[in-house]
Amino acid sequence: MVRAGNLALAQALAAIGLRSCEHPGAEAGMGTRLATGVSAAADAAGWVIALGDMPWARPETIRDLSEALRAGAKLVAPQQAARRGNPVGFAATWGERLRALTGDRGTRDLIAAQADLLVLVPAEDPGVLLDVDSPADLKARTGESEGPATSGWCQRGAILCRVQVQAEQG
C-alpha cells in the first residue's frame, strides 16, 4: 500500500519483487488503507500486516508468522521478551472484517475483540518492538538521520504481506 503518487516507493517495492497498490484516500486513516490493501489481495490465504514505521522486523519473523497461519492459526503476532510485537498476521477468515475497516485505529479493535484467538509466536527479534516516529528515532537507532522515515515512506503506513499457501506435492 502506497500513497497515491508515491512513485519512488512503488518503484522501490517493485525492484525487490513486491507488488504495491495506491490508496488515493490515505488521509482517511490506517483502517481505510488496510481495507484497500486487503481488497487488492482478496484471494490471499491470509495477510501479515507490517507497520511501515517498524522497519526492523526480521524477514524470518514474517516467515514464522506466515508459517503459523499456514498451520491453521487464525491470528498471530510475534512475542519478544514477554511482549507482543508487530507485525500481526490474519488468516483469510478475517478478510471481510479487514475490508470493512475505516478510520485510524487499524486492526487494534479487531485484535482486542478476538484476543482469545491470538497465537503468540516466539521471536528472537527486538525489531518487532522498535518503531520510528521521527528522524530523531531513526538517528538514535541507526546513527543516520536520513532514510525511509525522513522521506515519508514509514510515517503512518502499513505494508501488507500476502500469505501464500503452497500446494502439497503428492
DSSP file (Angstrom, degrees, kcal/mol; ACC not computed):
  #  RESIDUE AA STRUCTURE BP1 BP2  ACC     N-H-->O    O-->H-N    N-H-->O    O-->H-N    TCO  KAPPA ALPHA  PHI   PSI    X-CA   Y-CA   Z-CA
    1    1 A M              0   0    0      0, 0.0     2,-0.3     0, 0.0   157,-0.3   0.000 360.0 360.0 360.0 123.0    0.0    0.0    0.0
    2    2 A V  E     -a   22   0A   0     19,-2.5    21,-2.1   155,-0.1     3,-0.1  -0.957 360.0 -99.3-129.9 151.2    1.5    3.3   -1.0
    3    3 A R  E >   -a   23   0A   0     -2,-0.3     3,-2.2    19,-0.2     6,-0.1  -0.375  55.9 -87.0 -63.7 146.5    0.1    6.8   -1.0
    4    4 A A  T 3  S+     0   0    0     19,-1.3    -1,-0.1     1,-0.3     3,-0.1  -0.320 115.3  18.0 -55.6 131.6   -1.2    7.9   -4.4
    5    5 A G  T 3  S+     0   0    0      1,-0.1     2,-2.1    -3,-0.1     3,-0.3   0.389  81.7 128.8  87.6  -3.0    1.6    9.5   -6.4
    6    6 A N    <>  +     0   0    0     -3,-2.2     4,-2.1     1,-0.2     3,-0.2  -0.488  23.1 159.6 -85.7  71.5    4.5    8.0   -4.3
    7    7 A L  H  >  +     0   0    0     -2,-2.1     4,-2.7     1,-0.2     5,-0.2   0.840  65.6  60.3 -63.0 -36.4    6.2    6.6   -7.4
    8    8 A A  H  > S+     0   0    0     -3,-0.3     4,-2.1     1,-0.2    -1,-0.2   0.919 108.9  42.6 -61.3 -44.0    9.6    6.3   -5.6
    9    9 A L  H  > S+     0   0    0      2,-0.2     4,-2.6    -3,-0.2     5,-0.2   0.923 113.1  51.9 -69.2 -43.7    8.2    3.9   -3.1
   10   10 A A  H  X S+     0   0    0     -4,-2.1     4,-2.2     1,-0.2    -2,-0.2   0.906 112.7  46.4 -58.6 -41.5    6.2    1.9   -5.6
   11   11 A Q  H  X S+     0   0    0     -4,-2.7     4,-2.1     2,-0.2    -1,-0.2   0.886 110.7  52.1 -68.8 -38.6    9.4    1.5   -7.7
   12   12 A A  H  X S+     0   0    0     -4,-2.1     4,-0.7    -5,-0.2    -2,-0.2   0.904 112.0  46.3 -64.4 -40.9   11.5    0.6   -4.7
   13   13 A L  H ><>S+     0   0    0     -4,-2.6     5,-2.7     1,-0.2     3,-0.9   0.914 112.1  50.4 -66.9 -42.4    9.0   -2.2   -3.8
   14   14 A A  H ><5S+     0   0    0     -4,-2.2     3,-1.8     1,-0.2    -2,-0.2   0.860 102.3  62.3 -63.2 -35.0    8.8   -3.4   -7.4
   15   15 A A  H 3<5S+     0   0    0     -4,-2.1    -1,-0.2     1,-0.3    -2,-0.2   0.758 106.8  44.2 -64.5 -24.0   12.6   -3.6   -7.5
   16   16 A I  T <<5S-     0   0    0     -3,-0.9    -1,-0.3    -4,-0.7    -2,-0.2   0.191 127.6 -96.9-106.1  15.9   12.6   -6.2   -4.7
   17   17 A G  T < 5S+     0   0    0     -3,-1.8     2,-0.4     1,-0.3    -3,-0.2   0.642  79.2 133.8  87.1  15.6    9.7   -8.1   -6.2
   18   18 A L      < -     0   0    0     -5,-2.7     2,-0.4    -6,-0.1    -1,-0.3  -0.800  48.0-137.5-102.7 142.8    6.8   -6.7   -4.2
   19   19 A R        -     0   0    0     -2,-0.4     2,-0.3    -5,-0.0    -9,-0.0  -0.769  24.4-172.4 -93.0 139.6    3.5   -5.6   -5.7
   20   20 A S        -     0   0    0     -2,-0.4     2,-0.3   -10,-0.1   139,-0.0  -0.877  11.5-155.6-126.9 162.3    2.0   -2.4   -4.4
   21   21 A C        -     0   0    0     -2,-0.3   -19,-2.5     2,-0.0     2,-0.2  -0.985  21.6-118.5-135.1 150.2   -1.3   -0.6   -4.9
   22   22 A E  E     -a    2   0A   0     -2,-0.3   -19,-0.2   -21,-0.2   -18,-0.1  -0.583  13.5-154.8 -87.2 148.1   -2.1    3.0   -4.5
   23   23 A H  E >   -a    3   0A   0    -21,-2.1   -19,-1.3    -2,-0.2     3,-1.0  -0.939   4.4-169.3-121.6 106.8   -4.5    4.4   -2.0
   24   24 A P  T 3  S+     0   0    0      0, 0.0     3,-0.2     0, 0.0    -1,-0.1   0.716  85.1  48.2 -70.5 -19.4   -5.9    7.7   -3.1
   25   25 A G  T >   +     0   0    0      1,-0.2     3,-2.4     7,-0.1     4,-0.2  -0.188  64.1 140.2-113.1  41.6   -7.6    8.5    0.3
   26   26 A A  G X   +     0   0    0     -3,-1.0     3,-1.6     1,-0.3     7,-0.2   0.764  64.9  68.3 -57.7 -27.0   -4.7    7.7    2.6
   27   27 A E  G 3  S+     0   0    0      1,-0.3    -1,-0.3    -3,-0.2     3,-0.1   0.697  81.6  77.7 -66.7 -16.8   -5.7   10.7    4.8
   28   28 A A  G <  S-     0   0    0     -3,-2.4    75,-0.3     1,-0.2    -1,-0.3   0.605 109.4 -96.7 -71.2 -10.8   -8.8    8.8    5.8
   29   29 A G    <>  -     0   0    0     -3,-1.6     4,-1.6    -4,-0.2     3,-0.3  -0.381  35.0 -67.0 120.8 165.5   -6.8    6.7    8.2
   30   30 A M  H  > S+     0   0    0      1,-0.2     4,-2.7     2,-0.2     5,-0.2   0.862 122.1  60.5 -57.9 -40.6   -5.0    3.4    8.7
   31   31 A G  H  > S+     0   0    0     72,-2.1     4,-2.5     1,-0.2    -1,-0.2   0.913 105.9  45.5 -58.0 -44.8   -8.2    1.4    8.6
   32   32 A T  H  > S+     0   0    0     71,-0.8     4,-2.1    -3,-0.3    -1,-0.2   0.860 111.9  52.6 -69.0 -33.7   -9.1    2.5    5.0
   33   33 A R  H  X S+     0   0    0     -4,-1.6     4,-2.3     2,-0.2    -2,-0.2   0.930 111.6  45.8 -65.8 -43.9   -5.5    1.9    3.9
   34   34 A L  H  X S+     0   0    0     -4,-2.7     4,-2.8     2,-0.2     5,-0.3   0.918 111.0  52.9 -64.2 -42.7   -5.6   -1.7    5.3
   35   35 A A  H  X S+     0   0    0     -4,-2.5     4,-2.2    -5,-0.2    -1,-0.2   0.899 110.3  48.4 -59.8 -41.0   -9.0   -2.3    3.8
   36   36 A T  H  X S+     0   0    0     -4,-2.1     4,-1.9     2,-0.2    -1,-0.2   0.921 112.6  47.8 -65.1 -44.3   -7.7   -1.2    0.3
   37   37 A G  H  X S+     0   0    0     -4,-2.3     4,-0.9     2,-0.2    -2,-0.2   0.910 112.5  47.5 -64.5 -43.2   -4.7   -3.4    0.6
   38   38 A V  H >< S+     0   0    0     -4,-2.8     3,-0.7     1,-0.2     6,-0.2   0.900 111.0  52.5 -65.5 -40.1   -6.6   -6.5    1.7
   39   39 A S  H >< S+     0   0    0     -4,-2.2     3,-1.2    -5,-0.3    -1,-0.2   0.871 105.0  55.5 -62.1 -36.2   -9.1   -5.9   -1.1
   40   40 A A  H 3< S+     0   0    0     -4,-1.9    -1,-0.2     1,-0.3    -2,-0.2   0.732 118.4  33.9 -69.1 -21.5   -6.2   -5.8   -3.6
   41   41 A A  T X< S+     0   0    0     -4,-0.9     3,-2.0    -3,-0.7    -1,-0.3  -0.266  77.0 142.7-124.1  43.8   -5.1   -9.2   -2.4
   42   42 A A  T <   +     0   0    0     -3,-1.2    -1,-0.1     1,-0.3    -2,-0.1   0.726  66.4  59.0 -61.7 -24.2   -8.5  -10.6   -1.7
   43   43 A D  T 3  S+     0   0    0     -3,-0.1    -1,-0.3    -4,-0.1    -4,-0.1   0.374  81.1 118.5 -88.1   6.4   -7.6  -14.1   -2.9
   44   44 A A  S <  S-     0   0    0     -3,-2.0   120,-0.1    -6,-0.2     3,-0.1  -0.310  70.6-130.4 -70.8 155.5   -4.8  -14.5   -0.4
   45   45 A A  S    S-     0   0    0    118,-1.6    47,-1.8     1,-0.2     2,-0.3   0.537  83.9 -34.9 -79.2  -8.0   -4.8  -17.2    2.2
   46   46 A G  E     -B   91   0B   0    117,-0.4   117,-2.5    45,-0.3     2,-0.4  -0.943  61.2-113.0 168.1 177.6   -4.0  -14.5    4.8
   47   47 A W  E     -BC  90 162B   0     43,-2.7    43,-3.3    -2,-0.3     2,-0.6  -0.998   4.5-153.3-139.4 138.7   -2.2  -11.3    5.4
   48   48 A V  E     -BC  89 161B   0    113,-2.7   113,-2.9    -2,-0.4     2,-0.8  -0.970  20.7-153.1-107.7 118.3    0.7  -10.2    7.6
   49   49 A I  E     -BC  88 160B   0     39,-3.3    39,-1.7    -2,-0.6     2,-0.5  -0.825  13.1-173.4-100.3 108.8    0.3   -6.6    8.3
   50   50 A A  E     - C   0 159B   0    109,-3.1   109,-3.8    -2,-0.8     2,-0.3  -0.880  24.4-124.5-104.2 127.7    3.7   -4.9    9.0
   51   51 A L  E >   - C   0 158B   0     -2,-0.5     3,-2.0   107,-0.2   107,-0.3  -0.531  11.2-138.2 -73.8 132.2    3.7   -1.4   10.1
   52   52 A G  T 3  S+     0   0    0    105,-1.7   106,-0.2    -2,-0.3    -1,-0.1   0.731 102.2  58.8 -63.5 -22.7    5.8    0.9    7.9
   53   53 A D  T 3  S+     0   0    0    104,-0.5    79,-3.0     1,-0.2    -1,-0.3   0.279  95.9  66.6 -92.1  13.5    7.2    2.7   10.9
   54   54 A M    X   +     0   0    0     -3,-2.0     3,-1.1    77,-0.2    -1,-0.2  -0.569  58.7 157.3-125.9  67.7    8.7   -0.6   12.3
   55   55 A P  T 3   +     0   0    0      0, 0.0    -1,-0.1     0, 0.0    76,-0.1   0.490  57.3  72.6 -76.3  -2.3   11.3   -1.4    9.6
   56   56 A W  T 3   +     0   0    0     74,-0.4    71,-0.4    71,-0.4    72,-0.2   0.441  58.2 121.4 -97.6   2.2   13.5   -3.7   11.8
   57   57 A A    <   -     0   0    0     -3,-1.1    -3,-0.0    70,-0.4    68,-0.0  -0.484  67.9-119.7 -62.1 130.9   11.2   -6.7   12.0
   58   58 A R    >>  -     0   0    0     -2,-0.2     4,-1.6     1,-0.1     3,-1.0  -0.415   8.6-121.9 -77.5 147.8   13.3   -9.5   10.5
   59   59 A P  H 3> S+     0   0    0      0, 0.0     4,-2.5     0, 0.0     5,-0.1   0.854 113.1  59.0 -54.5 -36.4   12.3  -11.5    7.4
   60   60 A E  H 3> S+     0   0    0      1,-0.2     4,-2.4     2,-0.2     5,-0.1   0.817 101.6  54.7 -67.0 -27.6   12.5  -14.7    9.4
   61   61 A T  H <> S+     0   0    0     -3,-1.0     4,-2.3     2,-0.2    -1,-0.2   0.928 109.0  46.8 -67.5 -44.4    9.9  -13.3   11.9
   62   62 A I  H  X S+     0   0    0     -4,-1.6     4,-2.4     1,-0.2    -2,-0.2   0.901 112.2  51.6 -63.4 -40.0    7.5  -12.7    9.0
   63   63 A R  H  X S+     0   0    0     -4,-2.5     4,-2.6     2,-0.2    -2,-0.2   0.931 109.1  50.0 -60.2 -45.9    8.2  -16.2    7.7
   64   64 A D  H  X S+     0   0    0     -4,-2.4     4,-2.0     1,-0.2    -2,-0.2   0.888 111.0  48.8 -62.9 -39.5    7.4  -17.7   11.1
   65   65 A L  H  X S+     0   0    0     -4,-2.3     4,-2.0     2,-0.2    -1,-0.2   0.921 111.5  49.8 -65.2 -43.4    4.1  -15.8   11.3
   66   66 A S  H  X S+     0   0    0     -4,-2.4     4,-2.5     1,-0.2    -2,-0.2   0.899 109.7  51.5 -61.4 -40.9    3.2  -16.9    7.8
   67   67 A E  H  X S+     0   0    0     -4,-2.6     4,-1.8     1,-0.2    -1,-0.2   0.879 107.1  52.9 -65.1 -37.4    4.0  -20.5    8.7
   68   68 A A  H  <>S+     0   0    0     -4,-2.0     5,-2.2     2,-0.2     4,-0.2   0.894 110.2  48.3 -64.8 -38.4    1.8  -20.3   11.8
   69   69 A L  H ><5S+     0   0    0     -4,-2.0     3,-1.7     1,-0.2    -2,-0.2   0.930 110.2  51.1 -65.3 -44.4   -1.1  -19.1    9.6
   70   70 A R  H 3<5S+     0   0    0     -4,-2.5    -1,-0.2     1,-0.3    -2,-0.2   0.832 105.2  58.1 -60.4 -31.4   -0.4  -21.9    7.1
   71   71 A A  T 3<5S-     0   0    0     -4,-1.8    -1,-0.3    -5,-0.2    -2,-0.2   0.500 132.3 -87.8 -79.9  -3.8   -0.5  -24.4   10.0
   72   72 A G  T < 5S+     0   0    0     -3,-1.7    -3,-0.2     1,-0.3    -2,-0.1   0.360  78.1 140.7 119.0  -6.7   -4.0  -23.2   11.0
   73   73 A A      < -     0   0    0     -5,-2.2    -1,-0.3     1,-0.1     3,-0.1  -0.386  35.7-158.6 -65.4 148.3   -3.7  -20.2   13.3
   74   74 A K  S    S+     0   0    0     43,-0.4    17,-2.5     1,-0.3     2,-0.3   0.701  77.5  19.9 -98.9 -25.7   -6.3  -17.5   12.7
   75   75 A L  E    S+De  90 118B   0     42,-0.7    44,-2.9    15,-0.2     2,-0.3  -0.958  72.8 176.1-150.0 123.9   -4.5  -14.6   14.3
   76   76 A V  E     +De  89 119B   0     13,-2.4    13,-3.0    -2,-0.3    44,-0.2  -0.948   8.9 170.6-135.4 151.4   -0.7  -14.4   15.1
   77   77 A A  E     - e   0 120B   0     42,-1.9    44,-3.0    -2,-0.3    11,-0.2  -0.979  35.7-104.6-151.9 152.2    1.8  -12.0   16.4
   78   78 A P  E     - e   0 121B   0      0, 0.0     7,-2.9     0, 0.0     2,-0.5  -0.463  25.3-150.5 -76.4 152.0    5.4  -12.2   17.5
   79   79 A Q  E     +Fe  84 122B   0     42,-2.4    44,-2.6     5,-0.2     2,-0.4  -0.988  16.7 177.1-124.8 123.1    6.4  -12.2   21.1
   80   80 A Q  E >  S-F   83   0B   0      3,-2.6     3,-1.7    -2,-0.5    44,-0.1  -0.992  71.2 -12.0-126.3 126.8    9.8  -10.8   22.1
   81   81 A A  T 3  S-     0   0    0     -2,-0.4    -1,-0.1    42,-0.3     3,-0.1   0.891 128.8 -54.2  50.8  46.5   10.9  -10.6   25.8
   82   82 A A  T 3  S+     0   0    0      1,-0.2     2,-0.4    -3,-0.1    -1,-0.3   0.654 117.3 111.5  64.5  18.6    7.4  -11.4   27.0
   83   83 A R  E <   -F   80   0B   0     -3,-1.7    -3,-2.6     0, 0.0     2,-0.3  -0.971  69.7-121.5-123.6 138.7    5.9   -8.5   25.0
   84   84 A R  E     +F   79   0B   0     -2,-0.4    -5,-0.2    -5,-0.2     2,-0.2  -0.581  39.9 178.2 -74.4 136.3    3.6   -8.8   22.0
   85   85 A G        -     0   0    0     -7,-2.9    44,-0.2    -2,-0.3    43,-0.1  -0.426  17.3 -56.7-121.1-162.9    5.1   -7.1   18.9
   86   86 A N  S    S+     0   0    0     42,-1.9     2,-0.2    -2,-0.2   -36,-0.1  -0.914  81.5  61.5-126.4 153.5    4.3   -6.4   15.3
   87   87 A P        -     0   0    0      0, 0.0     2,-0.4     0, 0.0   -37,-0.2   0.395  63.8-155.6 -81.2 171.7    3.6   -7.4   12.5
   88   88 A V  E     -B   49   0B   0    -39,-1.7   -39,-3.3    -2,-0.2     2,-0.4  -0.949   3.0-146.3-118.4 138.8    0.3   -9.2   13.0
   89   89 A G  E     -BD  48  76B   0    -13,-3.0   -13,-2.4    -2,-0.4     2,-0.4  -0.865  10.2-166.9-109.2 140.7   -0.9  -12.0   10.8
   90   90 A F  E     -BD  47  75B   0    -43,-3.3   -43,-2.7    -2,-0.4   -15,-0.2  -0.986  17.2-131.4-126.1 131.8   -4.6  -12.7    9.9
   91   91 A A  E >   -B   46   0B   0    -17,-2.5     3,-2.2    -2,-0.4   -45,-0.3  -0.313  38.6 -97.2 -72.5 165.3   -6.0  -15.8    8.2
   92   92 A A  G >  S+     0   0    0    -47,-1.8     3,-2.4     1,-0.3     4,-0.3   0.756 117.9  75.5 -57.4 -26.5   -8.3  -15.4    5.2
   93   93 A T  G 3  S+     0   0    0      1,-0.3    -1,-0.3   -48,-0.2     4,-0.3   0.693  90.8  58.0 -61.1 -16.5  -11.3  -15.8    7.6
   94   94 A W  G <> S+     0   0    0     -3,-2.2     4,-2.7     1,-0.2    -1,-0.3   0.492  77.2 101.7 -87.4  -5.0  -10.6  -12.2    8.7
   95   95 A G  H <> S+     0   0    0     -3,-2.4     4,-2.6     1,-0.2     5,-0.2   0.870  78.7  47.7 -51.6 -49.2  -10.9  -10.9    5.1
   96   96 A E  H  > S+     0   0    0     -4,-0.3     4,-0.9    -3,-0.3    -1,-0.2   0.914 114.9  46.2 -61.6 -43.0  -14.4   -9.4    5.4
   97   97 A R  H  4 S+     0   0    0     -4,-0.3     3,-0.2    -3,-0.2    -1,-0.2   0.876 113.2  49.5 -68.3 -36.8  -13.7   -7.7    8.7
   98   98 A L  H >< S+     0   0    0     -4,-2.7     3,-1.3     1,-0.2    -2,-0.2   0.895 109.0  52.0 -68.7 -39.0  -10.4   -6.3    7.4
   99   99 A R  H 3< S+     0   0    0     -4,-2.6    -1,-0.2    -5,-0.3    -2,-0.2   0.706 106.4  56.4 -69.0 -18.5  -12.0   -5.0    4.2
  100  100 A A  T 3< S+     0   0    0     -4,-0.9    -1,-0.2    -3,-0.2    -2,-0.2   0.435  79.8 124.3 -91.9  -0.6  -14.6   -3.2    6.4
  101  101 A L    <   +     0   0    0     -3,-1.3     2,-0.3    -4,-0.2   -66,-0.1  -0.289  32.1 168.2 -63.8 144.5  -12.0   -1.2    8.4
  102  102 A T    >   +     0   0    0      4,-0.2     3,-0.6   -67,-0.1     4,-0.2  -0.882  36.4  29.1-141.8 173.6  -12.3    2.6    8.5
  103  103 A G  T 3  S-     0   0    0    -75,-0.3   -72,-2.1    -2,-0.3   -71,-0.8  -0.200  97.7 -60.7  72.2-160.3  -10.8    5.4   10.5
  104  104 A D  T 3  S+     0   0    0    -75,-0.3    -1,-0.2   -74,-0.2   -75,-0.1   0.139 105.6  87.1-116.2  19.4   -7.4    5.5   12.0
  105  105 A R    X   -     0   0    0     -3,-0.6     3,-1.6     1,-0.3     4,-0.2   0.526  66.7-165.7 -97.4  -5.2   -7.4    2.6   14.5
  106  106 A G  T 3   -     0   0    0      1,-0.2     3,-0.3    -3,-0.2    -1,-0.3  -0.320  62.1 -28.5  60.0-134.2   -6.2   -0.1   12.1
  107  107 A T  T 3> S+     0   0    0      1,-0.2     4,-2.5     2,-0.1     5,-0.3   0.371 105.2 107.1 -98.8   3.6   -6.7   -3.6   13.5
  108  108 A R  H <> S+     0   0    0     -3,-1.6     4,-2.3     1,-0.2    -1,-0.2   0.884  82.4  44.7 -51.6 -47.9   -6.4   -2.8   17.2
  109  109 A D  H  > S+     0   0    0     -3,-0.3     4,-2.2     2,-0.2    -1,-0.2   0.876 111.7  53.0 -68.9 -36.9  -10.1   -3.2   17.9
  110  110 A L  H  > S+     0   0    0     -4,-0.2     4,-1.1     2,-0.2    -2,-0.2   0.932 111.3  46.3 -61.6 -45.0  -10.3   -6.4   15.9
  111  111 A I  H >< S+     0   0    0     -4,-2.5     3,-0.5     1,-0.2    -2,-0.2   0.921 112.4  50.1 -64.5 -44.5   -7.4   -7.9   17.8
  112  112 A A  H >< S+     0   0    0     -4,-2.3     3,-1.0    -5,-0.3    -1,-0.2   0.885 109.6  51.1 -62.5 -39.0   -8.8   -6.8   21.2
  113  113 A A  H 3< S+     0   0    0     -4,-2.2    -1,-0.2     1,-0.2    -2,-0.2   0.734 120.7  34.0 -71.8 -21.7  -12.2   -8.3   20.5
  114  114 A Q  T XX S+     0   0    0     -4,-1.1     3,-2.4    -3,-0.5     4,-0.5  -0.091  72.9 135.5-123.4  33.4  -10.7  -11.7   19.5
  115  115 A A  G X4  +     0   0    0     -3,-1.0     3,-1.0     1,-0.3    -1,-0.1   0.764  66.2  67.2 -56.4 -27.4   -7.7  -11.8   21.9
  116  116 A D  G 34 S+     0   0    0      1,-0.2    -1,-0.3    -3,-0.2    -2,-0.1   0.718  99.1  51.8 -67.9 -19.1   -8.6  -15.5   22.7
  117  117 A L  G <4 S+     0   0    0     -3,-2.4   -42,-0.7    -6,-0.2   -43,-0.4   0.601  82.8 114.7 -88.4 -13.1   -7.6  -16.4   19.1
  118  118 A L  E <<  -e   75   0B   0     -3,-1.0     2,-0.6    -4,-0.5   -42,-0.2  -0.425  49.8-161.6 -69.5 122.2   -4.2  -14.7   19.2
  119  119 A V  E     -e   76   0B   0    -44,-2.9   -42,-1.9    -2,-0.3     2,-0.6  -0.918  10.6-145.5-102.0 120.5   -1.3  -17.1   18.9
  120  120 A L  E     -e   77   0B   0     -2,-0.6   -44,-0.0   -44,-0.2   -36,-0.0  -0.782  10.1-154.8 -89.2 123.6    1.9  -15.6   20.1
  121  121 A V  E     -e   78   0B   0    -44,-3.0   -42,-2.4    -2,-0.6   -56,-0.1  -0.871  22.6-117.2-100.7 118.4    4.9  -16.8   18.1
  122  122 A P  E     -e   79   0B   0      0, 0.0     2,-0.4     0, 0.0   -42,-0.2  -0.288  38.1-175.1 -56.5 134.5    8.2  -16.7   20.0
  123  123 A A        -     0   0    0    -44,-2.6     2,-1.2     2,-0.0   -42,-0.3  -0.989  31.4-157.2-138.1 126.4   10.6  -14.3   18.2
  124  124 A E        +     0   0    0     -2,-0.4   -44,-0.1   -44,-0.1     3,-0.1  -0.573  65.6 113.5 -92.4  67.8   14.2  -13.6   18.9
  125  125 A D    >   -     0   0    0     -2,-1.2     3,-1.8   -46,-0.1     4,-0.1  -0.803  47.3-173.0-147.3  93.5   13.7  -10.3   17.1
  126  126 A P  G >  S+     0   0    0      0, 0.0     3,-1.8     0, 0.0     4,-0.4   0.716  81.4  78.6 -62.2 -17.7   13.9   -6.9   19.0
  127  127 A G  G >  S+     0   0    0    -71,-0.4     3,-0.5     1,-0.3   -70,-0.4   0.697  77.3  70.5 -63.8 -19.2   12.8   -5.3   15.8
  128  128 A V  G <  S+     0   0    0     -3,-1.8   -42,-1.9     1,-0.2    -1,-0.3   0.587 105.8  39.9 -74.4  -7.7    9.2   -6.3   16.5
  129  129 A L  G <  S+     0   0    0     -3,-1.8     2,-0.5   -44,-0.2    -1,-0.2   0.439  98.6  89.6-115.6  -4.4    9.1   -3.8   19.3
  130  130 A L    <   +     0   0    0     -3,-0.5   -74,-0.4    -4,-0.4     2,-0.3  -0.817  49.5 176.0-104.3 131.2   11.0   -0.9   17.7
  131  131 A D        -     0   0    0     -2,-0.5     2,-0.5   -77,-0.1   -77,-0.2  -0.862  26.0-134.7-128.3 167.7    9.4    1.9   15.7
  132  132 A V        +     0   0    0    -79,-3.0    -2,-0.0    -2,-0.3     4,-0.0  -0.960  31.2 157.5-122.0 109.9   10.5    5.1   14.0
  133  133 A D        +     0   0    0     -2,-0.5    -1,-0.1     1,-0.2     3,-0.0   0.515  68.7  13.3-108.6  -8.5    8.2    8.1   14.6
  134  134 A S  S  > S-     0   0    0      1,-0.1     4,-1.9    21,-0.0     3,-0.4  -0.980  80.2-100.7-157.1 163.2   10.7   10.8   13.9
  135  135 A P  H  > S+     0   0    0      0, 0.0     4,-2.5     0, 0.0     5,-0.2   0.841 122.5  59.5 -57.3 -31.6   14.1   11.5   12.3
  136  136 A A  H  > S+     0   0    0      2,-0.2     4,-2.4     1,-0.2     5,-0.2   0.892 103.1  50.9 -64.8 -38.6   15.5   11.6   15.9
  137  137 A D  H  > S+     0   0    0     -3,-0.4     4,-1.8     2,-0.2    -1,-0.2   0.928 110.7  49.1 -61.5 -44.8   14.2    8.0   16.4
  138  138 A L  H  X>S+     0   0    0     -4,-1.9     4,-2.5     1,-0.2     6,-0.6   0.929 112.1  47.6 -61.6 -45.5   16.0    6.9   13.2
  139  139 A K  H  X5S+     0   0    0     -4,-2.5     4,-2.1     1,-0.2    -1,-0.2   0.895 110.5  52.5 -63.4 -40.0   19.2    8.6   14.3
  140  140 A A  H  <5S+     0   0    0     -4,-2.4    -1,-0.2     1,-0.2    -2,-0.2   0.845 117.2  38.1 -64.7 -33.4   19.0    7.0   17.8
  141  141 A R  H  <5S+     0   0    0     -4,-1.8    -2,-0.2     3,-0.2    -1,-0.2   0.783 136.1  14.4 -89.2 -29.1   18.6    3.5   16.3
  142  142 A T  H  <5S-     0   0    0     -4,-2.5    -3,-0.2     2,-0.3    -2,-0.2   0.593  90.4-119.6-123.0 -16.9   21.0    3.7   13.3
  143  143 A G  S  <<S+     0   0    0     -4,-2.1     2,-0.4    -5,-0.5    -4,-0.2   0.456  82.2 108.8  83.7   0.7   23.2    6.8   13.7
  144  144 A E        -     0   0    0     -6,-0.6    -1,-0.3     1,-0.1    -2,-0.3  -0.871  52.9-165.3-112.0 144.2   21.7    8.1   10.4
  145  145 A S  S    S+     0   0    0     -2,-0.4     2,-0.4    -3,-0.1    -6,-0.1   0.446  73.8  69.1-104.5  -1.8   19.3   11.0   10.1
  146  146 A E        +     0   0    0     -8,-0.1     3,-0.1     3,-0.1    -2,-0.0  -0.903  66.0  87.7-114.9 145.8   18.3   10.1    6.5
  147  147 A G  S >> S-     0   0    0     -2,-0.4     4,-1.4     1,-0.1     3,-0.6  -0.970  87.1 -38.3 158.6-168.6   16.2    7.2    5.4
  148  148 A P  T 34>S+     0   0    0      0, 0.0     5,-1.8     0, 0.0     6,-0.9   0.851 127.0  54.3 -53.5 -41.0   12.7    5.9    4.9
  149  149 A A  T >45S+     0   0    0      1,-0.2     3,-0.8     4,-0.2     6,-0.2   0.888 110.2  46.1 -64.6 -38.0   11.3    7.7    7.9
  150  150 A T  T <45S+     0   0    0     -3,-0.6    -1,-0.2     1,-0.2    -4,-0.0   0.716 109.5  54.8 -78.8 -19.0   12.5   11.1    6.9
  151  151 A S  T 3<5S-     0   0    0     -4,-1.4    -1,-0.2    -3,-0.3    -2,-0.2   0.475 117.8-109.1 -90.6  -0.6   11.3   10.6    3.3
  152  152 A G  T < 5S+     0   0    0     -3,-0.8    -3,-0.2    -4,-0.5    -2,-0.1   0.452  86.7 119.5  90.3   0.1    7.8    9.8    4.4
  153  153 A W  S   <S+     0   0    0     -5,-1.8    -4,-0.2    -6,-0.2  -101,-0.1   0.889  82.7  31.1 -65.1 -38.8    8.0    6.2    3.5
  154  154 A C  S >  S+     0   0    0     -6,-0.9     3,-1.3  -101,-0.1     2,-0.3   0.682  85.6 116.1 -96.6 -19.6    7.3    4.9    7.0
  155  155 A Q  T 3  S-     0   0    0     -7,-0.3     3,-0.1     1,-0.3   -22,-0.1  -0.349  99.5 -26.0 -66.7 119.0    5.1    7.6    8.5
  156  156 A R  T 3  S+     0   0    0     -2,-0.3    -1,-0.3     1,-0.2     2,-0.2   0.847 107.9 128.1  51.3  44.1    1.7    6.2    9.4
  157  157 A G    <   -     0   0    0     -3,-1.3  -105,-1.7  -124,-0.0  -104,-0.5  -0.696  43.5-153.3-120.6 173.7    1.9    3.5    6.8
  158  158 A A  E     -C   51   0B   0   -107,-0.3     2,-0.5  -157,-0.3  -107,-0.2  -0.993   6.1-147.8-146.5 150.9    1.5   -0.2    6.6
  159  159 A I  E     -C   50   0B   0   -109,-3.8  -109,-3.1    -2,-0.3     2,-0.5  -0.980  13.3-149.3-118.9 130.7    2.8   -3.0    4.4
  160  160 A L  E     -C   49   0B   0     -2,-0.5     2,-0.6  -111,-0.2  -111,-0.2  -0.873   5.9-161.2-100.2 129.2    0.7   -6.0    3.7
  161  161 A C  E     -C   48   0B   0   -113,-2.9  -113,-2.7    -2,-0.5     2,-0.3  -0.951  17.3-135.8-109.2 120.3    2.4   -9.3    3.1
  162  162 A R  E     -C   47   0B   0     -2,-0.6     2,-0.6  -115,-0.2  -115,-0.2  -0.561  13.5-134.4 -77.0 133.4    0.3  -11.8    1.3
  163  163 A V        -     0   0    0   -117,-2.5  -118,-1.6    -2,-0.3  -117,-0.4  -0.802  19.0-155.5 -91.1 122.6    0.4  -15.3    2.7
  164  164 A Q        -     0   0    0     -2,-0.6     2,-0.6  -120,-0.1   -94,-0.1  -0.795   5.3-145.4 -97.0 137.3    0.8  -17.9    0.0
  165  165 A V        -     0   0    0     -2,-0.4     2,-0.4  -119,-0.0  -119,-0.0  -0.915  16.9-139.6-102.3 121.9   -0.3  -21.5    0.6
  166  166 A Q        -     0   0    0     -2,-0.6     2,-0.2     1,-0.1     3,-0.0  -0.653  17.0-122.3 -82.8 130.3    1.9  -24.0   -1.1
  167  167 A A        -     0   0    0     -2,-0.4     2,-0.3     1,-0.1    -1,-0.1  -0.518  31.1-116.2 -69.4 135.0    0.2  -26.9   -2.7
  168  168 A E        -     0   0    0     -2,-0.2     2,-0.5     1,-0.1    -1,-0.1  -0.533  20.5-129.9 -75.2 136.6    1.4  -30.1   -1.3
  169  169 A Q              0   0    0     -2,-0.3    -1,-0.1     1,-0.1    -3,-0.0  -0.759 360.0 360.0 -85.6 126.8    3.2  -32.4   -3.8
  170  170 A G              0   0    0     -2,-0.5    -1,-0.1     0, 0.0    -2,-0.0   0.456 360.0 360.0 -96.2 360.0    1.7  -35.9   -3.6
